[in-house]
Amino acid sequence: MTAHVAEPTAITNPTLDALADVEDRVLWLATAIVDHANRVRPNPGGLKVGGHQASSASIVSIMTALWFGTLRAEDRVSVKPHASPVLHAINHLLGGLDARYLTTLREKGGLQSYPSRSKDPDPVDYSTGSVGIGATAPIWGAIARRYADGLGARAGTGRQFSLVGDAELDEGAVWEAVLDPMVRELGEITWIVDFNRQSLDRVVPDISATRLQGLFEAAGWQVLTVKYGRVLTELFAREGGDALRRRIDTMTNPEYQRLLRCTPAELRERLPQGLPDDGPRVAALLSGIDDDTVHAAVRNLGGHDLGALLDAYARIDDTHPTVIFAYTVKGYGLATQGHPQNHSSLLTEPQMRELAVRVGADLDEPWAPLPRGSAAAELCADAAARLERSPAPTAGPVTVPTDVGRPPSGTGNTQQALGRALLDLTRSAPEAARRVVTCSPDVASSTNLGGWLNKVGSWAASERRDWFDDDAETILHWRERPTGQHIELGIAETNLVGLLGELGATWSRWGEPLLPIGVLYDPFVSRALEPWSFGMYAGGQSILVGTPSGVSLAPEGGAHQSITTPSIGLEQPGCVAFEPAFAIEVTWCLLDGLGRLGRPDGSSSYLRLSTAPVDQSLAAVPADPALREERRRQVVAGGYVLRRAAGTPRVTIAAMGATVPAALEAADRLEASGTSADVVVVTSADRLFRAVRARRADTGDPTWILDACLPADRAAPLITVLDGHPHTLAFLAGVHGVRAEHLGVTGFGQSSDLADARALHGIDADAIVRCAARL
């Protein structure tokens, strides 16, 4: 697919003139919002407020043409983080943001530093902030919308726009998303790259639009380029114009940016340089135009030509994704335009007054509305009417049972229990199961989702033939269809959690709650941590399953070993972390997590599972229904006492996950030697820590579980043990202020069998017994 270059339109009419007036007002408001926050608003603490006037000015034309000339109510837009003042300015002109908020940028209860769907007072389609994450969010939003449509959401078929800073294309997560094979089918995706060729620190010397365009083309995207505006295009058509174009096209980014700071006289001198044969022709061309035209020409890029932008938007082909490279000047229209260090610079008061005069505003009354009855005001009113959306329907939370199935017998592991729990849900609660959607980055079979996948099928935008359906030796079947409930991505964990975040937002975005579950190898949770966390910040609710975890992958040693993930789960806001020890606990924790999804007061969950074989009879699940329910209640609350010594214990062993069998073995050996021991199973260090905090600070979390797990009358020296970093459970010693030892994994492993791995890291029964002797 070749790149299509959108040439600027020659049409000049009142609508374009009105659009230009709106563009001026958007530039003014965006600049004034930052100015007021830093220069006008009292700042007793003296801490820099910040904001990005230059980055905002760079994209004003792009956003003005989009909102006031192209956008439809069903479309959604992700705005680059540093352009949040532009979004707020547009929302104000459309009537979606009261003027009183324009003075509150980065103030408590006011406008957020970056667009926030959950915290800003005005309409925001996608939360952005971490570079690259906002760019890819509409890709996953498009898939989530299509999936929700399959359940009857009526989410529409609008485009999903990403307004991307060119520096964001340095992020690897961007290319992981662009290259996923599923993305080339999403024709509603359109990225507009604000190609100003500046990063935070400098002009980027080697950024190449041609190379970037080639990458998008290779991924199956339509590529459009808006490089030059009307003034330059008209000059190129004159005698010597071909040489001028060649000169600008071939100069380096830093040299071009330096021209933006030159006087007309300096431009007449510099532009002919470097063209030994055609230099005189360029000089002659420039001598025939006035200084204002010379000065305007070098900054007349397509990303600031409203007609060229509208023409490019009209060329979008909705049969496959589109990227538009719009050449811009950072700080366009400001006194700081083109300066290599203008990223966080602020206009002075004289510069603000000069800008006000040029755009028809007033620094002393910065929020004055557009003149009533003016063409610009009418254009804003028309756009507001066109973009008005019906509120998303309110959907009640999905009814999820708290218990299904029977306690498994024999030997099994918690990873196997995940697939079994999902199948049990389809039989016991089919309506809830219908809303479950699982995702994995090419690890569905190796994480025991095969049975679930065979039952519910794999999701695809259109049905595809399974060529191995009639192969008797094929156990795992990929039946891809729009009704499938599993989404298989390529090997990219950031894509997985990006999709989870958007699937987990359909309840608020489209009024159609989903129950998304993402499964990945636990060692790679850290790789996905930032976009996973950001998805929760943006309001997405989902379940992430890390499996296998710890040293359960013993033969693979330190290459595949998670150590810090238990504490990550404990520390992650908006999420409840579980590490069940037995298969029945996986079911209970999973159902608890599913029951908190898709609701205003909901949250995400993280389950850390293991492939370590465990005798399931050790769980000693009570047969009596009331006692079983009490065990379930304690499991989801954080833990329970599995073994209670006769009389007062001399030591308490608190074990988590796959280390529970070792704790029970150690308790038996200690009992035989005359040392009585209680064994406490920790199923959620997260919820136990919340209970500890609530007991001291009244945070609202329940505290009863501490009395159930660690009653004061049985307080004894404590040993904690887990297949992860020992500090995760160290806080338990503070519940009663007892002496304690904390066992866990603090170093990289090596290839071995499971027993040797546990001995190496000191988390086996021998290590627990030795620890008890020391205590």
Buried (B, 14 or more C-beta within 10 A) or exposed (E): EEBBBBBBBEEEEEBBBBBBBBBBBBBBBBBBBBBBBBBBBEEEEEEEBBBBBBBBBBBBBBBBBBBBBBBEEBBBBBBBBBBBBBBBBBBBBBBBBEEEBBBBBBEEEBBBBBBBBEBBBBBBBBBBBBBBBBBBBBBBBBBBBBBBBBBEBEBBEBBBBBBBBBBBBBBEBBBBBBBBEBBBBBBBBBBBBBBBBBBEEEBBEEBEBEEBBEBBBEBBBBBBBBBBBBBBBBBBEEEBBBBBBBBBEEBEBBBBBBBBEBEBEEBBEBBBEBBEEBBEBBBBBBEEBEEEBBBBBBBBBBBBBBBBBBBBBEBBBBEBBBBBBBBBBBBBBBBBBBBBEBBBBBBEEEBBBBBBEEBBBEBEEBBEEBEEEBBBBBBBBEBBEEBEEEEBEEBEBBEBBBBBBEBBEEEBBBBBBBBBBBBBBBEBBEEBBBBBBBBBBEBBEBBBBBBBBBBBBBBBBEEEEBEEEEEEEEEEBBBBBBBBBBBBBBBBBBBBBBBBBBBBBBBBBBBBBBBBBBBBBBBBBBBBBBBBBBBBBBBBBBBBBBBBBBBBBBEBBBEBBBBBBBBBBBBBEBBBBBBBBBBBBBBBBBBBBBBBBBBEEBBBBBBBBBBBBBEBEBBEBBEEEEEBEBBBBBBBBBBBBBBBBEEEBBBBBBBBBBBBBBBBBBBBBBBEEEBBBBBBBBBBBBBBBBBBBBBEEEEEBEBEBBEBBBEEEBBBBBBBBBBBBBBBBBBBBEBBEBEBBBBBBEEEBBEBEBEBBBBBBBBBBBBBBBBBEEB
